[in-house]
Amino acid sequence: MKTIITAQRRLERKLLTTLAGRLGGRSDRGDVPGWVLITIMTAGLVTALWAIAGPQLSSLFSDAISSVKGP
């Protein structure tokens, strides 16, 4: 019974420490506008590459699929 109580107290301390850390308003939460900019730029690069190399990628994929031989 003593080990159960000890484990429960340890869990309570860990939960309280975690909760206090999350509610403490840490300053290292990240730069949201920076991540938004990176995401938009990545989407733009993918769109541009797809527009330029779309037909070549499609033919490459078709050739790869047609070369696969099944049992």
VEXLOVEX-902419 format. One record per residue: residue number from 1; residue in one letter; x, y, z of N, C-alpha, C, O in turn. Coordinates in pm, whole numbers, always signed. Atoms other than C-alpha are relative to their C-alpha. Layout:
N
<atom seq="NUM" type="A" n_xx="X" n_yy="Y" n_zz="Z" ca_xx="X" ca_yy="Y" ca_zz="Z" c_xx="X" c_yy="Y" c_zz="Z" o_xx="X" o_yy="Y" o_zz="Z"/>
...
This chain:
71
<atom seq="1" type="M" n_xx="+82" n_yy="-119" n_zz="+0" ca_xx="+0" ca_yy="+0" ca_zz="+0" c_xx="+87" c_yy="+126" c_zz="+0" o_xx="+53" o_yy="+228" o_zz="-60"/>
<atom seq="2" type="K" n_xx="-89" n_yy="-115" n_zz="-8" ca_xx="+289" ca_yy="+231" ca_zz="+78" c_xx="+57" c_yy="+35" c_zz="-138" o_xx="+73" o_yy="+152" o_zz="-170"/>
<atom seq="3" type="T" n_xx="-54" n_yy="-27" n_zz="+133" ca_xx="+431" ca_yy="+192" ca_zz="-274" c_xx="-104" c_yy="+65" c_zz="-90" o_xx="-69" o_yy="+146" o_zz="-176"/>
<atom seq="4" type="I" n_xx="+106" n_yy="-63" n_zz="+79" ca_xx="+95" ca_yy="+285" ca_zz="-425" c_xx="-12" c_yy="+148" c_zz="+35" o_xx="-25" o_yy="+232" o_zz="-54"/>
<atom seq="5" type="I" n_xx="+9" n_yy="-140" n_zz="-43" ca_xx="+79" ca_yy="+604" ca_zz="-219" c_xx="+121" c_yy="+78" c_zz="-49" o_xx="+108" o_yy="+192" o_zz="-93"/>
<atom seq="6" type="T" n_xx="-121" n_yy="-67" n_zz="+48" ca_xx="+439" ca_yy="+688" ca_zz="-308" c_xx="-8" c_yy="+25" c_zz="-150" o_xx="+28" o_yy="+133" o_zz="-197"/>
<atom seq="7" type="A" n_xx="+14" n_yy="-18" n_zz="+145" ca_xx="+370" ca_yy="+633" ca_zz="-677" c_xx="-102" c_yy="+108" c_zz="-33" o_xx="-83" o_yy="+186" o_zz="-126"/>
<atom seq="8" type="Q" n_xx="+103" n_yy="-101" n_zz="+23" ca_xx="+56" ca_yy="+846" ca_zz="-656" c_xx="+56" c_yy="+140" c_zz="+29" o_xx="+29" o_yy="+233" o_zz="-47"/>
<atom seq="9" type="R" n_xx="-58" n_yy="-131" n_zz="-32" ca_xx="+245" ca_yy="+1132" ca_zz="-490" c_xx="+101" c_yy="+43" c_zz="-106" o_xx="+107" o_yy="+160" o_zz="-143"/>
<atom seq="10" type="R" n_xx="-96" n_yy="-30" n_zz="+105" ca_xx="+521" ca_yy="+1109" ca_zz="-750" c_xx="-72" c_yy="+45" c_zz="-127" o_xx="-29" o_yy="+140" o_zz="-193"/>
<atom seq="11" type="L" n_xx="+78" n_yy="-38" n_zz="+117" ca_xx="+262" ca_yy="+1125" ca_zz="-1027" c_xx="-62" c_yy="+138" c_zz="+17" o_xx="-63" o_yy="+218" o_zz="-76"/>
<atom seq="12" type="E" n_xx="+58" n_yy="-133" n_zz="-26" ca_xx="+90" ca_yy="+1423" ca_zz="-864" c_xx="+105" c_yy="+109" c_zz="-15" o_xx="+77" o_yy="+213" o_zz="-75"/>
<atom seq="13" type="R" n_xx="-106" n_yy="-100" n_zz="+14" ca_xx="+421" ca_yy="+1610" ca_zz="-840" c_xx="+38" c_yy="+22" c_zz="-145" o_xx="+59" o_yy="+135" o_zz="-189"/>
<atom seq="14" type="K" n_xx="-36" n_yy="-12" n_zz="+141" ca_xx="+504" ca_yy="+1534" ca_zz="-1201" c_xx="-108" c_yy="+76" c_zz="-77" o_xx="-76" o_yy="+162" o_zz="-160"/>
<atom seq="15" type="L" n_xx="+109" n_yy="-71" n_zz="+67" ca_xx="+161" ca_yy="+1650" ca_zz="-1319" c_xx="-2" c_yy="+148" c_zz="+35" o_xx="-21" o_yy="+233" o_zz="-52"/>
<atom seq="16" type="L" n_xx="-1" n_yy="-140" n_zz="-41" ca_xx="+180" ca_yy="+1970" ca_zz="-1116" c_xx="+118" c_yy="+75" c_zz="-60" o_xx="+104" o_yy="+190" o_zz="-100"/>
<atom seq="17" type="T" n_xx="-117" n_yy="-64" n_zz="+61" ca_xx="+530" ca_yy="+2045" ca_zz="-1244" c_xx="-24" c_yy="+26" c_zz="-148" o_xx="+9" o_yy="+133" o_zz="-199"/>
<atom seq="18" type="T" n_xx="+29" n_yy="-16" n_zz="+143" ca_xx="+421" ca_yy="+1989" ca_zz="-1604" c_xx="-103" c_yy="+110" c_zz="-22" o_xx="-86" o_yy="+194" o_zz="-110"/>
<atom seq="19" type="L" n_xx="+105" n_yy="-101" n_zz="+13" ca_xx="+109" ca_yy="+2200" ca_zz="-1559" c_xx="+54" c_yy="+139" c_zz="+29" o_xx="+21" o_yy="+235" o_zz="-41"/>
<atom seq="20" type="A" n_xx="-58" n_yy="-130" n_zz="-33" ca_xx="+304" ca_yy="+2482" ca_zz="-1395" c_xx="+90" c_yy="+49" c_zz="-113" o_xx="+93" o_yy="+168" o_zz="-142"/>
<atom seq="21" type="G" n_xx="-87" n_yy="-39" n_zz="+112" ca_xx="+554" ca_yy="+2479" ca_zz="-1682" c_xx="-80" c_yy="+48" c_zz="-120" o_xx="-39" o_yy="+142" o_zz="-188"/>
<atom seq="22" type="R" n_xx="+82" n_yy="-40" n_zz="+115" ca_xx="+280" ca_yy="+2503" ca_zz="-1942" c_xx="-74" c_yy="+131" c_zz="+26" o_xx="-91" o_yy="+212" o_zz="-66"/>
<atom seq="23" type="L" n_xx="+73" n_yy="-123" n_zz="-32" ca_xx="+91" ca_yy="+2778" ca_zz="-1763" c_xx="+93" c_yy="+116" c_zz="+30" o_xx="+48" o_yy="+231" o_zz="+40"/>
<atom seq="24" type="G" n_xx="-95" n_yy="-103" n_zz="-36" ca_xx="+407" ca_yy="+2971" ca_zz="-1684" c_xx="+26" c_yy="+102" c_zz="-109" o_xx="+88" o_yy="+205" o_zz="-83"/>
<atom seq="25" type="G" n_xx="-21" n_yy="-95" n_zz="+108" ca_xx="+409" ca_yy="+3143" ca_zz="-2021" c_xx="+145" c_yy="+10" c_zz="-42" o_xx="+201" o_yy="+119" o_zz="-48"/>
<atom seq="26" type="R" n_xx="-140" n_yy="-1" n_zz="+40" ca_xx="+754" ca_yy="+3041" ca_zz="-2132" c_xx="+19" c_yy="+87" c_zz="-124" o_xx="-72" o_yy="+100" o_zz="-206"/>
<atom seq="27" type="S" n_xx="-26" n_yy="-91" n_zz="+111" ca_xx="+915" ca_yy="+3279" ca_zz="-2378" c_xx="+52" c_yy="-71" c_zz="-125" o_xx="+71" o_yy="-7" o_zz="-228"/>
<atom seq="28" type="D" n_xx="-54" n_yy="+71" n_zz="+115" ca_xx="+1045" ca_yy="+3006" ca_zz="-2611" c_xx="-108" c_yy="-75" c_zz="-78" o_xx="-87" o_yy="-188" o_zz="-122"/>
<atom seq="29" type="R" n_xx="+111" n_yy="+67" n_zz="+67" ca_xx="+712" ca_yy="+2926" ca_zz="-2773" c_xx="+11" c_yy="+4" c_zz="-151" o_xx="-69" o_yy="-61" o_zz="-218"/>
<atom seq="30" type="G" n_xx="-21" n_yy="+1" n_zz="+143" ca_xx="+837" ca_yy="+3002" ca_zz="-3123" c_xx="-52" c_yy="+124" c_zz="-68" o_xx="-125" o_yy="+205" o_zz="-10"/>
<atom seq="31" type="D" n_xx="+36" n_yy="-116" n_zz="+79" ca_xx="+788" ca_yy="+3254" ca_zz="-3395" c_xx="-106" c_yy="-43" c_zz="-100" o_xx="-74" o_yy="-97" o_zz="-206"/>
<atom seq="32" type="V" n_xx="+110" n_yy="+45" n_zz="+86" ca_xx="+445" ca_yy="+3189" ca_zz="-3548" c_xx="+5" c_yy="+64" c_zz="-137" o_xx="-8" o_yy="-8" o_zz="-236"/>
<atom seq="33" type="P" n_xx="-7" n_yy="-57" n_zz="+134" ca_xx="+474" ca_yy="+3442" ca_zz="-3833" c_xx="+114" c_yy="-58" c_zz="-84" o_xx="+100" o_yy="-71" o_zz="-205"/>
<atom seq="34" type="G" n_xx="-110" n_yy="+62" n_zz="+72" ca_xx="+808" ca_yy="+3288" ca_zz="-3927" c_xx="-39" c_yy="-136" c_zz="-56" o_xx="-5" o_yy="-168" o_zz="-170"/>
<atom seq="35" type="W" n_xx="+44" n_yy="+131" n_zz="+47" ca_xx="+655" ca_yy="+2941" ca_zz="-3950" c_xx="-103" c_yy="+13" c_zz="-111" o_xx="-104" o_yy="-66" o_zz="-205"/>
<atom seq="36" type="V" n_xx="+99" n_yy="-22" n_zz="+106" ca_xx="+367" ca_yy="+3075" ca_zz="-4156" c_xx="+71" c_yy="+37" c_zz="-129" o_xx="+36" o_yy="-13" o_zz="-236"/>
<atom seq="37" type="L" n_xx="-75" n_yy="-41" n_zz="+118" ca_xx="+612" ca_yy="+3239" ca_zz="-4395" c_xx="+73" c_yy="-119" c_zz="-63" o_xx="+72" o_yy="-135" o_zz="-185"/>
<atom seq="38" type="I" n_xx="-69" n_yy="+118" n_zz="+51" ca_xx="+816" ca_yy="+2919" ca_zz="-4427" c_xx="-98" c_yy="-94" c_zz="-69" o_xx="-67" o_yy="-149" o_zz="-175"/>
<atom seq="39" type="T" n_xx="+100" n_yy="+89" n_zz="+59" ca_xx="+501" ca_yy="+2717" ca_zz="-4497" c_xx="-49" c_yy="+53" c_zz="-134" o_xx="-62" o_yy="-23" o_zz="-230"/>
<atom seq="40" type="I" n_xx="+47" n_yy="-59" n_zz="+126" ca_xx="+379" ca_yy="+2958" ca_zz="-4764" c_xx="+108" c_yy="-6" c_zz="-106" o_xx="+80" o_yy="-36" o_zz="-222"/>
<atom seq="41" type="M" n_xx="-109" n_yy="+6" n_zz="+97" ca_xx="+720" ca_yy="+2973" ca_zz="-4930" c_xx="+22" c_yy="-143" c_zz="-50" o_xx="+49" o_yy="-164" o_zz="-168"/>
<atom seq="42" type="T" n_xx="-13" n_yy="+139" n_zz="+42" ca_xx="+743" ca_yy="+2593" ca_zz="-4933" c_xx="-110" c_yy="-40" c_zz="-96" o_xx="-85" o_yy="-107" o_zz="-196"/>
<atom seq="43" type="A" n_xx="+111" n_yy="+30" n_zz="+91" ca_xx="+399" ca_yy="+2565" ca_zz="-5090" c_xx="+22" c_yy="+67" c_zz="-135" o_xx="-9" o_yy="+8" o_zz="-238"/>
<atom seq="44" type="G" n_xx="-29" n_yy="-69" n_zz="+126" ca_xx="+503" ca_yy="+2821" ca_zz="-5352" c_xx="+107" c_yy="-71" c_zz="-81" o_xx="+94" o_yy="-84" o_zz="-203"/>
<atom seq="45" type="L" n_xx="-106" n_yy="+74" n_zz="+70" ca_xx="+821" ca_yy="+2630" ca_zz="-5436" c_xx="-52" c_yy="-131" c_zz="-59" o_xx="-18" o_yy="-167" o_zz="-172"/>
<atom seq="46" type="V" n_xx="+56" n_yy="+125" n_zz="+50" ca_xx="+631" ca_yy="+2302" ca_zz="-5469" c_xx="-89" c_yy="+26" c_zz="-120" o_xx="-84" o_yy="-48" o_zz="-218"/>
<atom seq="47" type="T" n_xx="+88" n_yy="-34" n_zz="+112" ca_xx="+373" ca_yy="+2467" ca_zz="-5694" c_xx="+81" c_yy="+37" c_zz="-124" o_xx="+49" o_yy="-6" o_zz="-234"/>
<atom seq="48" type="A" n_xx="-83" n_yy="-40" n_zz="+114" ca_xx="+642" ca_yy="+2623" ca_zz="-5914" c_xx="+71" c_yy="-121" c_zz="-61" o_xx="+75" o_yy="-134" o_zz="-183"/>
<atom seq="49" type="L" n_xx="-66" n_yy="+120" n_zz="+53" ca_xx="+835" ca_yy="+2296" ca_zz="-5944" c_xx="-99" c_yy="-92" c_zz="-70" o_xx="-67" o_yy="-151" o_zz="-174"/>
<atom seq="50" type="W" n_xx="+101" n_yy="+85" n_zz="+62" ca_xx="+516" ca_yy="+2106" ca_zz="-6021" c_xx="-43" c_yy="+57" c_zz="-135" o_xx="-68" o_yy="-19" o_zz="-229"/>
<atom seq="51" type="A" n_xx="+39" n_yy="-62" n_zz="+127" ca_xx="+424" ca_yy="+2357" ca_zz="-6293" c_xx="+108" c_yy="-20" c_zz="-105" o_xx="+77" o_yy="-40" o_zz="-223"/>
<atom seq="52" type="I" n_xx="-110" n_yy="+13" n_zz="+96" ca_xx="+767" ca_yy="+2330" ca_zz="-6453" c_xx="+24" c_yy="-147" c_zz="-36" o_xx="+39" o_yy="-179" o_zz="-154"/>
<atom seq="53" type="A" n_xx="-40" n_yy="+139" n_zz="+23" ca_xx="+834" ca_yy="+1957" ca_zz="-6414" c_xx="-116" c_yy="-98" c_zz="+7" o_xx="-92" o_yy="-219" o_zz="+15"/>
<atom seq="54" type="G" n_xx="+116" n_yy="+89" n_zz="-12" ca_xx="+479" ca_yy="+1817" ca_zz="-6397" c_xx="-6" c_yy="-110" c_zz="-104" o_xx="-18" o_yy="-227" o_zz="-67"/>
<atom seq="55" type="P" n_xx="+7" n_yy="+105" n_zz="+101" ca_xx="+474" ca_yy="+1635" ca_zz="-6731" c_xx="+115" c_yy="-102" c_zz="+11" o_xx="+94" o_yy="-221" o_zz="-8"/>
<atom seq="56" type="Q" n_xx="-114" n_yy="+92" n_zz="-14" ca_xx="+822" ca_yy="+1489" ca_zz="-6677" c_xx="-20" c_yy="-93" c_zz="+120" o_xx="+11" o_yy="-212" o_zz="+113"/>
<atom seq="57" type="L" n_xx="+24" n_yy="+83" n_zz="-118" ca_xx="+727" ca_yy="+1368" ca_zz="-6329" c_xx="-109" c_yy="-103" c_zz="-27" o_xx="-99" o_yy="-217" o_zz="+18"/>
<atom seq="58" type="S" n_xx="+108" n_yy="+94" n_zz="+32" ca_xx="+407" ca_yy="+1211" ca_zz="-6461" c_xx="+51" c_yy="-114" c_zz="-88" o_xx="+17" o_yy="-230" o_zz="-65"/>
<atom seq="59" type="S" n_xx="-52" n_yy="+106" n_zz="+87" ca_xx="+590" ca_yy="+1024" ca_zz="-6737" c_xx="+99" c_yy="-88" c_zz="+75" o_xx="+104" o_yy="-209" o_zz="+51"/>
<atom seq="60" type="L" n_xx="-93" n_yy="+79" n_zz="-81" ca_xx="+860" ca_yy="+915" ca_zz="-6492" c_xx="-76" c_yy="-98" c_zz="+88" o_xx="-38" o_yy="-215" o_zz="+100"/>
<atom seq="61" type="F" n_xx="+83" n_yy="+86" n_zz="-85" ca_xx="+593" ca_yy="+777" ca_zz="-6258" c_xx="-65" c_yy="-110" c_zz="-83" o_xx="-66" o_yy="-226" o_zz="-41"/>
<atom seq="62" type="S" n_xx="+64" n_yy="+100" n_zz="+87" ca_xx="+410" ca_yy="+602" ca_zz="-6543" c_xx="+99" c_yy="-106" c_zz="-45" o_xx="+67" o_yy="-225" o_zz="-46"/>
<atom seq="63" type="D" n_xx="-103" n_yy="+95" n_zz="+41" ca_xx="+732" ca_yy="+443" ca_zz="-6666" c_xx="+39" c_yy="-93" c_zz="+115" o_xx="+59" o_yy="-213" o_zz="+95"/>
<atom seq="64" type="A" n_xx="-38" n_yy="+81" n_zz="-117" ca_xx="+820" ca_yy="+325" ca_zz="-6315" c_xx="-108" c_yy="-102" c_zz="+33" o_xx="-78" o_yy="-217" o_zz="+63"/>
<atom seq="65" type="I" n_xx="+110" n_yy="+91" n_zz="-30" ca_xx="+476" ca_yy="+173" ca_zz="-6258" c_xx="-12" c_yy="-109" c_zz="-106" o_xx="-36" o_yy="-225" o_zz="-74"/>
<atom seq="66" type="S" n_xx="+13" n_yy="+100" n_zz="+107" ca_xx="+469" ca_yy="+1" ca_zz="-6597" c_xx="+116" c_yy="-100" c_zz="+0" o_xx="+102" o_yy="-210" o_zz="-53"/>
<atom seq="67" type="S" n_xx="-113" n_yy="+93" n_zz="-4" ca_xx="+810" ca_yy="-155" ca_zz="-6535" c_xx="-8" c_yy="-100" c_zz="+115" o_xx="+71" o_yy="-194" o_zz="+120"/>
<atom seq="68" type="V" n_xx="+15" n_yy="+92" n_zz="-113" ca_xx="+693" ca_yy="-327" ca_zz="-6215" c_xx="-69" c_yy="-126" c_zz="-49" o_xx="-172" o_yy="-121" o_zz="-115"/>
<atom seq="69" type="K" n_xx="+56" n_yy="+128" n_zz="+42" ca_xx="+627" ca_yy="-694" ca_zz="-6273" c_xx="-46" c_yy="-75" c_zz="+124" o_xx="+30" o_yy="-93" o_zz="+219"/>
<atom seq="70" type="G" n_xx="+57" n_yy="+72" n_zz="-113" ca_xx="+401" ca_yy="-883" ca_zz="-6037" c_xx="+5" c_yy="-150" c_zz="-20" o_xx="+43" o_yy="-197" o_zz="-127"/>
<atom seq="71" type="P" n_xx="-3" n_yy="+147" n_zz="+10" ca_xx="+371" ca_yy="-1256" ca_zz="-5966" c_xx="-107" c_yy="-54" c_zz="-93" o_xx="-117" o_yy="-176" o_zz="-111"/>
